[in-house]
Amino acid sequence: MNIKEKIISELKNPHFPDLEFLYLPKALECAPEVLDTLLKLEKDSFENKLATRDDEICFETFEDTSTLDYYFSLLEHYQSVHGDESIRKIIEDFEPQYIDFWNEAAYSVRYYKMLKICVEKWGLDDQQLKILSESIEHFEVRGIALDTQKQDELKSISKRLSEIQQNFSNNILDSKKEFEYIMQDDTSIIEMPEDDKKVAQKRAETKGLQGYFFDASQWSYMSI
């Protein structure tokens, strides 16, 4: 089993994936290839689902989990915590394809009709009916009844909003990485362990400053 296959297998772990393995440098290097593979699998699965005959549609038709969504969220989490520039590039490079596929599914008339067929022709329990009815409502709120031109405009807006959101998150992360704070005395950090205070004091000295120097890694102490 190669590294890509091992990552995909770990993502499908019925319990909880080995995050230590998924975040290893060699695993993260393989992330673009894994994302491309998962996207292809997801597209194939979606096309197969759309080909389901009307008389074979049931609640289970819509019961699935997205390994692609799961993996992409794990990469975004890693990036938000560690500010890894290589992972940022992977996310930025892949996100347009990701959003395009999401939009394709979100405006699929066939999928919308399949949901309605299931609600109207099958005896669903209250919970199942609630789940599918909410899915139908989401399609309608997004504009499934609009003409193609207006849907394309909405898709474009959705894609742009995603880019803005990603840029905003990156700017926040960059700002945190640039955070610096100087305290002239230890009045506000009196409860901080002495070893940590000495480290902060030493950092100030190396910068030719008096007092205590903190960066983003000591952010939690700012609320003391």
N, C-alpha and C positions, 0 to 999 in steps of 0.2 A: 504494500500500500504506500503510494507516494504521499508527499506532504499535502497536496491539494485534496486528495481523497480522504486523508486523515482529518483534515479540517472540516470537510463536509460531514463526515461521519460523526465527529464530535458535536457539531451543531445540531445533529438529530438525536443526541443523547436524551433519552426519555426522562432523565433526572435533571442534571444540570451540567453544562459543558465545562471542560477543564479550561478556565480562563487563563490560567498560567501558561498553558500550551498555546492557546489561541493568540496570546499577546507576545509570544516569543518573537525575536527579530526575524528568524527564518520563516515563521508563519505569517507575519505581517508583510514580508516581502512577496509572499504568494497571494496576498489579498486581491490584487486586481484580477488575477486569473480566476480566483474563486468566485468573485463577483460576476464575472462574465459567464462562467459556467452556470451559476445559480440563476442568472437572468434568463439564459437560454432554456433551462429546465422549467422555469416559471412560465415562460411564454408558451412552451410546448404543452404544459399542463393546462393552461388557460384555454388554448385552442381546442384541446381534447374535451374540456368541459363544455365549451360552446357547441360542440358537435353532439352532445347528449340528445337523444331522441326525447320528444315531449313526454311520451308515455313512460320514460325511464327516469324522469326528473323526480327527486325526492329531497327531503331535508338534508340527507347525508351528502348530496351533490355539492352543497355549499359549505360543508364542514371540512376545512383544511387550514393548515398553518403555513405561513410563508417563511421558509428558511432564509430567503433573500432578505426580507424585512428584518428578521432577527439578527442576521450577521451585520447588516448595514448599521443597525442601531448599536451593536457592540463596538463597531469601529468608531462611530460618532461619540460614544461614551469615552472610549480610550483617548480620542483626540481632545475631548473637552477637559479631561483630567490631566493629561500629560503634555498637551500642546505639541505633539509630534508633527513636524513639518512634512515628513514623507506621507503620513497618514492623511494629513490635510489635503495634500495633492491627490491622493487616491480618491478621497471623498468628492473633491471638486471635479475630477475628471469623470467619475462614474455617475454623479448625480443627474446630469441631463438625461442619460439613458433611463435611469431609474424613474425619473418624473414622467418621461414619455410613456413608459410602460404603464405606470400608475394611471395616467390620463386615458390611455387606451382602454384600460379596464373600467375606469370610472364613467366612461361614456359609451360603454358597449350596450347597444340596444338589445342584442340577443340575450345578454346576461340579465338585463332588466326584465325582459319578457319571461325568462326562465324563472325568476323569482316570483313573478305574478302567477305563473302557471302553478307553481308549487303551493302558493298560498290559496289559490282558488280551487284546486282540484284534489288536494290531499288533506286528509284529516290530521291536522297538526295539534299538538297540545299547546297550552297557553304560552309557555316559554318559547317554543319553536316559532309560534306565530308572531310573537313580539320581536324576536331576532330578525326574521325575514321582513316583517313590516317596516322595521327601522331601516333595513338595508334599502328597501324600495323607496322610502322617504328620502334617504340620502341621495339616491339617483335623481329623484324629482327636484330636490333643492338645488343640486348641482346644475340642473338644466337639461335633463335627458330629452325633454320635449322640444327644445330649441332647434333651430335649423343648424346645418353643419357649420356655416360661417360663424355664427355666434358661439357655437361650441368650441371652434378653433380659437376664437378670441379668449374664451375662458381658460382654455388649456394654456395659452400663451401667458396669461396673467398668473395662473397657478405656477408655471415654471419660473416666471420672474420673481414672484413672491418667495419661492423656495431659495432662489439665489440670494435675495436680499436677507432672508433669515439666516442663511449660512454665513454670509459676510458679516452680519451683525454679531453672530456667535463668535466668529473668528476675531472680530475687533475687541469684544469683551475679554476673550482669552489673552490676546496680545496686551491689552491694558493691564490685566492682572499680572502678567509676566514682567511688565515694566514697573510694577508697584514698588515704591521705596518709601520708607518712613523713618524719620529720625526722632528719637526721644532724648531730651537733654538730661533727664534723670529717670529713676526707676519708680516714681510715684505711682504711675498707672500700671506697672507690671510687677508690683510688689510680690504677687503670688506666683510669679513665674519661677520655675526651678533655677537655682543659681547657675548651674552648668549652661543652661540656655541663655541666661543673661550675659554670661561671660562670652559666649559665642557672638552674641549681638554686639557686645562692647568691642570685641576684637575686630568685627567687620567694620565698625565705625572707625577704628584706629587705622585700618588698612586703607581707608578712603580719606584719611587726614581729617577726620571729624571727631568731635567730642560727644559722648553719650552712647546711645544704643541704635544700631542700624538694623532694620527689618526689611525683608522682601516678601514676595507673595507666599513663600513657603512657611512663613510664620504668621500668616493672616489670622489664624484662629486666636492668636494671643491679643489681637487688637480689641476684642470685646471684653477683656478683663477689666 
